[in-house]
Structure formats: C-alpha cells, structure tokens
C-alpha cells in the first residue's frame, strides 16, 4: 500500500505558513524548502511512497513565502530609515 511522504506534507504546511506569518515566515520557508527537497529524494528512492506533487507545492509555497518575507523586511527597514531621516 502506498503512503504519502510525511516530509512532503510538512513542507507544504510550512510553505503555507511562511506566506501567512510575518517575519517568522522567512525561517519557516527555509525549513520548508529543506523538507520538500528531502521528501522528493525519499519519494524518488522508495517506490511505495507518494506525494511528489505535495512536495513540489511545498517548495513553491516556501519560495514564495521567502520572497514575500524578504520584501516585507526590506519595506520595514526602508520605512524606518525614511522615517528617521525626516
């Protein structure tokens, strides 16, 4: 019986959380990418595991979350710098 890889599920959850939770989402996104990559490797090595699409979706959500969090941090820093200079 085929089972879904647990690391791919965790990667998807962390990827979604990295989009939603400000600031901490940067760390969650990095962990999500690592777990998604490990999950893909495990799925490729074991024939009885599924969840390749979930792992890919987790990696994509994690990458999007990291990009959004980076933009958020840049805007906050820019706002603080502009506020303090005027």
C-alpha positions in Angstrom: 0.0 0.0 0.0 1.3 3.4 -0.9 1.6 6.1 1.7 2.1 9.8 1.4 5.6 11.0 2.4 5.4 12.9 5.7 8.2 15.3 4.9 6.3 16.5 1.8 3.2 17.2 3.9 5.3 19.1 6.5 6.9 21.1 3.6 3.5 22.1 2.3 2.3 23.2 5.7 5.5 25.2 6.4 5.3 26.7 2.9 1.7 28.0 3.5 2.7 29.3 7.0 5.7 31.1 5.5 3.3 33.1 3.4 0.9 33.9 6.2 3.1 34.5 9.3 5.1 37.7 9.1 8.9 37.7 9.9 9.0 34.2 11.2 7.8 33.0 7.8 11.4 33.6 6.5 12.7 30.8 8.7 9.7 28.6 8.1 10.2 29.0 4.3 13.8 27.9 4.6 12.8 24.8 6.6 10.0 24.1 4.1 12.5 24.1 1.2 14.8 21.7 3.0 12.0 19.3 3.9 10.5 19.5 0.4 13.8 18.6 -1.1 14.4 15.7 1.3 10.8 14.5 0.7 11.4 14.5 -3.1 14.6 12.4 -2.6 12.8 9.9 -0.4 9.9 9.6 -2.9 12.3 9.0 -5.7 14.2 6.3 -3.8 11.2 4.5 -2.4 8.6 3.0 -4.8 5.9 2.7 -2.1 5.7 6.5 -1.3 3.6 9.1 -3.0 3.3 12.9 -2.5 5.6 14.2 -5.2 3.1 17.0 -6.1 2.7 17.9 -2.4 6.5 18.2 -2.0 6.7 20.4 -5.1 3.8 22.6 -3.9 5.5 22.9 -0.5 8.8 24.0 -2.1 6.9 26.6 -4.3 5.0 28.0 -1.4 8.2 28.2 0.6 10.0 30.1 -2.1 7.0 32.5 -2.5 6.9 32.9 1.3 10.6 33.7 1.4 10.3 36.3 -1.3 7.3 38.0 0.4 9.0 38.0 3.8 12.2 39.5 2.2 10.1 42.2 0.6 8.3 42.9 3.9 11.6 43.2 5.8 13.0 45.5 3.1 9.9 47.7 3.2 10.1 47.9 7.0 13.8 48.8 7.0 13.2 51.4 4.3 10.3 52.8 6.2 12.3 53.1 9.4 15.2 54.7 7.6 13.0 57.2 5.8 11.1 58.0 9.0 14.3 58.6 10.9 15.9 60.9 8.3 13.0 63.3 8.0 
